[in-house]
Amino acid sequence: MKFKGKTVFITGGSRGIGLAVVKKLARNGANIILAAKTVEPHPKLPGTIFTAAKEIEGEGANCLPIECDIRFEEKVKVAVEEGVKQFGGIDICINNASAIAPFSTISTDMKRYDLMQDINTRGTFLVSKTCLPYLKKSSHAHILTFSPPLDMKDKWFAPHVAYTISKMGMSLLTLGHAREFKNFSIGVNSLWPLTAIDTAAVRNILGGESTAKSSRSVDIMADAAYQILTRDPVSCTGNFFIDEILLRETGEENFEKYSLSSENLIRDFFVPDDLADSLPTKTVSVYK
């Protein structure tokens, strides 16, 4: 129960990686503020904030589901205030909500461009900023953002420059906020998967069932996030963690448990070649 008495504010989280992470934290005593916009079931995206809250409460934790679109400042302020009113504060902020449209310039309309910028970079800034006054008061304050290492190679930008800018923007916030918030003893880190993860986005946008078979389960990201968030925020800050590398450093050796099939694993976007090549796990990259 390492998180007993601690409160986690997460954006998104009604499904996928976000839900897996907060369920693991809930099993270890955390209160969960679930700020997401999904209140009605989507035909292709299972789960709402209410079904997610039931799953979290099923782990023995307290959960407050709040309808919140992080593009809007007032809605974020209300969500944070309601969460603080319910649980007394915020100890951990998880920037999980993200929009993905990995398309070429000609195929990216401005509505999609704006959506990615508003949710990914601007939304992460807004949520971190709004949680900051309460994180300052915590004895174990963390901001964790699901965003990639800052590898500025053109091959990451050329295929889908709009999407890449939005994700790298999230990582630039980790870089800047880690330094800015250091005097407040707030750990600010990013976490990114080595391989594709089996989520609704992977199935619906990046190739369906065949891609899912070459992905890992969300559990690997939950286990990695747990390792980060249990660390001392004073010394653990400014890092761009890759899930498998982090878990190997903690002594984990069994990565077969995260595989969904015997298919070759697809390397995720933005993972630097030298990092991937240094690991025993062999992954297939779609980038040249």
TAKA-V69813 format. One record per pair of residues at least 12 apart in sequence whose C-alpha atoms are under 8 Angstrom apart, sorted by the first residue. I is the first residue (numbers start at 0). GAP is how many residues later the second one is. Records with the same first field share a line. If there is no record, write none. Layout:
I->GAP ; GAP
This chain:
0->26 ; 27 ; 28
1->26 ; 27 ; 228
2->22 ; 23 ; 25 ; 26 ; 27
3->24 ; 25 ; 26 ; 27
4->24 ; 25 ; 26
5->23 ; 24 ; 25 ; 84 ; 85 ; 86
6->23 ; 24 ; 25 ; 26 ; 80 ; 82 ; 83 ; 84 ; 85
7->14 ; 22 ; 23 ; 24 ; 25 ; 82 ; 83 ; 84 ; 85 ; 86
8->23 ; 24 ; 25 ; 26 ; 71 ; 74 ; 81 ; 82 ; 83 ; 84 ; 85
9->12 ; 22 ; 23 ; 24 ; 25 ; 83 ; 84 ; 85 ; 86
10->23 ; 24 ; 25 ; 59 ; 83 ; 84 ; 85 ; 86
11->22 ; 23 ; 24 ; 25 ; 84 ; 85 ; 86
12->21 ; 22 ; 23 ; 36 ; 39 ; 83 ; 84
13->20 ; 22 ; 24 ; 33 ; 34 ; 35 ; 36 ; 37 ; 38 ; 39
14->31 ; 32 ; 33 ; 37
15->182 ; 183 ; 184 ; 202
16->182 ; 201 ; 202 ; 204 ; 205
17->78
18->33
19->198 ; 199 ; 201 ; 202
20->198 ; 200 ; 201 ; 202 ; 204 ; 205
21->34 ; 200
22->32 ; 33 ; 36
23->198 ; 199 ; 202
24->201
25->30 ; 31 ; 33 ; 34 ; 35 ; 36
26->32 ; 33 ; 34
28->31 ; 32
29->31 ; 32
30->30 ; 31 ; 32 ; 56
31->24 ; 29 ; 30 ; 31 ; 32
32->30 ; 31 ; 32 ; 33 ; 50
33->15 ; 19 ; 29 ; 30 ; 31 ; 32
34->14 ; 30 ; 31 ; 32 ; 33 ; 34 ; 44
35->13 ; 29 ; 30 ; 31 ; 32 ; 33 ; 34 ; 61
36->12 ; 29 ; 30 ; 31 ; 32
37->29
38->28
43->156 ; 160
44->155
48->16 ; 17 ; 18
49->15
52->12
63->19 ; 22
65->13
66->12
69->49 ; 53 ; 56 ; 57
70->47 ; 48 ; 51 ; 52
72->53
75->50 ; 51 ; 54
76->53
79->50 ; 51
88->45 ; 46 ; 49
89->41 ; 44 ; 45 ; 48
90->43 ; 44 ; 47 ; 48 ; 49 ; 50 ; 51
91->43 ; 48 ; 49 ; 50 ; 51 ; 52
92->35 ; 38 ; 49 ; 50 ; 51
93->49 ; 50 ; 51
94->29 ; 32 ; 33 ; 48 ; 49 ; 50 ; 51
95->49 ; 50
96->22 ; 23
97->18 ; 21 ; 22
98->16 ; 17 ; 20 ; 21
99->16 ; 63 ; 101
100->15 ; 59 ; 62 ; 104
101->57 ; 58 ; 60 ; 61 ; 62
102->56 ; 57 ; 58 ; 59 ; 60
103->54 ; 55 ; 56 ; 57
104->55 ; 56 ; 57
107->54
112->49 ; 50
115->46 ; 47 ; 50
116->49
119->46 ; 47 ; 49 ; 50
120->45 ; 46 ; 48 ; 49 ; 52
123->21 ; 46 ; 49
124->45 ; 48
127->15
134->51
135->48 ; 49 ; 50
139->46 ; 92 ; 93
140->44 ; 45 ; 46 ; 92
141->44 ; 45 ; 46 ; 47 ; 87 ; 91
142->43 ; 44 ; 45 ; 46
143->44 ; 45 ; 46 ; 47
144->25 ; 26 ; 29 ; 44 ; 45 ; 46
145->44 ; 45 ; 46
146->20 ; 21 ; 23 ; 24 ; 43 ; 44 ; 45
147->19 ; 20 ; 23 ; 42 ; 43 ; 44 ; 92 ; 122 ; 123
148->19 ; 22 ; 41 ; 43 ; 91 ; 92 ; 121 ; 122 ; 123
149->18 ; 21 ; 22 ; 90
150->119 ; 121
154->132 ; 133
155->113 ; 114 ; 131
170->19
173->14 ; 15 ; 16 ; 64
174->63
177->59 ; 60
178->59
181->52
184->48 ; 49
185->47 ; 48 ; 51
186->45 ; 46 ; 47 ; 48 ; 49 ; 50 ; 51
187->45 ; 48 ; 49 ; 50 ; 51
188->47 ; 48 ; 49 ; 50 ; 51 ; 52
189->48 ; 49 ; 50 ; 51
190->33 ; 34 ; 49 ; 50 ; 51 ; 52
191->29 ; 48 ; 49 ; 50 ; 51
192->28 ; 49 ; 50 ; 51 ; 75
193->48 ; 49 ; 50 ; 73 ; 74 ; 77 ; 82
194->20 ; 21 ; 70 ; 71 ; 72 ; 73 ; 88
195->16 ; 18 ; 19 ; 20 ; 69 ; 70 ; 71 ; 72
196->15 ; 18 ; 19 ; 20 ; 21
197->14 ; 15 ; 17 ; 18 ; 19 ; 20
198->13 ; 19
210->55
211->48
212->47 ; 48 ; 50
213->45 ; 46 ; 47 ; 48 ; 49 ; 50 ; 51 ; 52
214->44 ; 45 ; 50 ; 51
215->42 ; 43 ; 44 ; 49
216->41 ; 42 ; 43
217->40
218->39
219->23 ; 24 ; 38
220->22
222->24
223->19 ; 20 ; 22 ; 23
226->20
244->34
263->18 ; 19 ; 20
264->17 ; 18 ; 19
265->17 ; 18 ; 19 ; 20
266->16 ; 17 ; 18 ; 19
267->17
